[in-house]
Amino acid sequence: MGLPSVATDLAAFKAAGIEMLDEPLLFDPATTGFAPVVTRLISKDPDIVCLDTCYSDYVHRIAKQLFQQGFKGQSISCTADFYDQMIAKTSEEFMEGFVFQFPDFDEPALNGEKINFTGRNGFSEAFNARHPGQLGAELLGIGSALVGDWPVVVIESGKARIKNFRAIPD
């Protein structure tokens, strides 16, 4: 299921002039120990590690291993669900600059004119009051979903912030 997403990332890297140091690393979904995976990922000393559309629990485990193995470069992932837990497993400093696509619903940038989801901050407050600690996985199969121009989200000082919106075809 993730192969189309890998192809999208590879095309984006090529368009941006980012050199791939190795072929994408596809691992068995039954993987539970990520130390060898991360060792292989960072064996050629990359500037960027892209986790593409790894499942959220894999992203947590890989980020923890990247931290433990001393990776200092840029991390990119489709998701960073419960990024506060990732910060707790690593550090705020390590997670600084982590790029992903799913902002918090209380993100101020979601109040912009181009956003066609009215009352999103109120929605966030009401949802979190009714369902503390939940992100809608039962309904959507994922933590949250935004459509249209995708947000480019970066963790800054322990908080996810939208830095830009980009259309994938562009």
C-alpha positions as CSV (number, residue, x, y, z in Angstrom):
1,M,0.0,0.0,0.0
2,G,2.9,2.4,0.7
3,L,4.6,1.9,-2.7
4,P,2.6,4.8,-4.4
5,S,3.6,7.0,-1.5
6,V,7.3,6.0,-1.9
7,A,7.1,6.8,-5.6
8,T,5.7,10.2,-4.7
9,D,8.5,11.0,-2.3
10,L,11.1,9.7,-4.8
11,A,9.7,12.0,-7.5
12,A,9.6,15.0,-5.0
13,F,13.2,14.3,-4.0
14,K,14.3,14.1,-7.7
15,A,12.4,17.4,-8.5
16,A,14.1,19.1,-5.5
17,G,17.6,17.8,-6.5
18,I,17.9,15.6,-3.4
19,E,20.3,12.7,-4.1
20,M,19.2,9.3,-2.8
21,L,22.1,7.5,-1.1
22,D,20.3,4.1,-1.4
23,E,17.2,2.4,-2.6
24,P,14.1,2.8,-0.3
25,L,14.3,0.3,2.6
26,L,11.1,-1.8,2.7
27,F,10.8,-3.9,5.8
28,D,8.5,-6.6,6.9
29,P,5.3,-5.2,8.5
30,A,5.9,-7.8,11.3
31,T,9.1,-5.9,12.3
32,T,9.2,-5.1,16.0
33,G,12.9,-4.4,16.6
34,F,14.0,-1.3,14.6
35,A,17.6,-1.0,15.7
36,P,18.9,-2.9,12.6
37,V,16.5,-1.0,10.3
38,V,17.8,2.3,11.6
39,T,21.4,1.2,11.5
40,R,21.0,0.4,7.8
41,L,19.0,3.7,7.2
42,I,21.8,5.8,8.6
43,S,24.8,3.6,7.5
44,K,25.7,6.0,4.6
45,D,25.4,9.1,6.9
46,P,22.4,10.7,5.2
47,D,21.4,14.3,5.7
48,I,17.7,13.3,5.6
49,V,15.8,10.2,6.7
50,C,12.4,9.9,5.2
51,L,9.9,7.6,6.9
52,D,7.4,8.1,4.1
53,T,4.0,6.6,5.2
54,C,5.2,4.2,7.9
55,Y,2.5,3.4,10.4
56,S,2.5,5.7,13.4
57,D,3.8,3.1,15.9
58,Y,6.7,2.4,13.5
59,V,7.5,6.1,13.3
60,H,7.7,6.3,17.1
61,R,10.1,3.3,17.2
62,I,12.2,4.5,14.4
63,A,12.5,8.0,15.8
64,K,13.5,6.6,19.1
65,Q,16.2,4.5,17.4
66,L,17.4,7.5,15.3
67,F,17.8,9.4,18.6
68,Q,19.6,6.5,20.4
69,Q,21.9,6.0,17.4
70,G,22.8,9.6,17.3
71,F,21.2,10.7,14.0
72,K,21.6,14.5,13.7
73,G,19.9,15.1,10.3
74,Q,16.5,16.0,9.0
75,S,13.6,13.6,9.6
76,I,10.5,13.6,7.4
77,S,7.4,11.5,7.8
78,C,3.9,11.5,6.5
79,T,2.6,11.3,10.1
80,A,3.8,12.1,13.6
81,D,0.7,11.1,15.5
82,F,1.1,11.8,19.2
83,Y,4.3,13.6,18.6
84,D,4.3,14.7,22.2
85,Q,5.0,11.0,23.0
86,M,7.8,11.0,20.5
87,I,9.4,14.0,22.2
88,A,9.1,12.2,25.5
89,K,10.8,9.1,24.0
90,T,13.6,11.2,22.5
91,S,14.0,14.9,23.3
92,E,12.5,18.3,22.3
93,E,15.9,19.1,20.7
94,F,16.0,15.9,18.7
95,M,12.4,16.4,17.4
96,E,13.0,20.1,16.5
97,G,12.5,20.5,12.8
98,F,10.8,17.1,12.3
99,V,8.6,17.5,9.2
100,F,5.2,15.9,8.6
101,Q,1.8,16.5,7.2
102,F,-0.9,16.4,9.9
103,P,-1.3,19.5,12.1
104,D,-3.1,19.8,15.3
105,F,-6.7,21.0,14.9
106,D,-6.0,24.0,17.1
107,E,-3.3,25.2,14.6
108,P,-3.8,28.9,14.1
109,A,-2.9,28.6,10.3
110,L,-6.1,26.5,9.9
111,N,-8.0,29.7,10.3
112,G,-6.8,31.0,6.9
113,E,-9.1,32.0,4.1
114,K,-8.2,29.0,1.9
115,I,-9.3,26.5,4.6
116,N,-12.8,25.3,3.9
117,F,-13.4,23.7,7.3
118,T,-15.1,26.4,9.3
119,G,-14.9,26.4,13.1
120,R,-11.9,24.1,13.2
121,N,-10.5,25.5,16.4
122,G,-13.9,25.1,18.1
123,F,-14.1,21.6,16.6
124,S,-10.8,20.8,18.2
125,E,-11.8,22.1,21.6
126,A,-15.2,20.2,21.5
127,F,-13.6,17.0,20.2
128,N,-10.9,17.0,22.8
129,A,-13.3,17.7,25.6
130,R,-15.6,14.8,24.5
131,H,-12.8,12.4,23.6
132,P,-9.6,13.2,25.5
133,G,-6.5,11.6,24.0
134,Q,-8.3,10.2,20.9
135,L,-7.8,11.3,17.3
136,G,-10.6,9.6,15.4
137,A,-8.7,6.4,14.4
138,E,-11.9,4.3,14.7
139,L,-13.7,6.5,12.2
140,L,-10.9,7.2,9.7
141,G,-8.3,4.5,10.4
142,I,-5.8,7.3,11.0
143,G,-5.4,10.1,13.5
144,S,-6.7,12.9,11.4
145,A,-7.1,13.8,7.7
146,L,-7.0,17.1,5.9
147,V,-7.5,17.4,2.2
148,G,-6.7,19.9,-0.6
149,D,-3.4,21.6,-0.2
150,W,-1.4,19.6,2.2
151,P,0.1,21.3,5.2
152,V,3.9,21.2,5.7
153,V,4.1,20.8,9.5
154,V,7.3,21.3,11.4
155,I,7.8,20.7,15.1
156,E,9.2,23.8,16.8
157,S,9.8,24.1,20.5
158,G,7.7,21.0,21.1
159,K,4.7,22.0,19.1
160,A,3.6,21.2,15.6
161,R,3.2,24.3,13.4
162,I,2.2,24.7,9.8
163,K,4.9,26.3,7.8
164,N,3.3,26.2,4.4
165,F,0.6,24.5,2.3
166,R,1.6,22.6,-0.9
167,A,-0.4,20.7,-3.5
168,I,1.1,17.3,-4.1
169,P,0.8,17.5,-7.9
170,D,2.7,20.8,-7.9
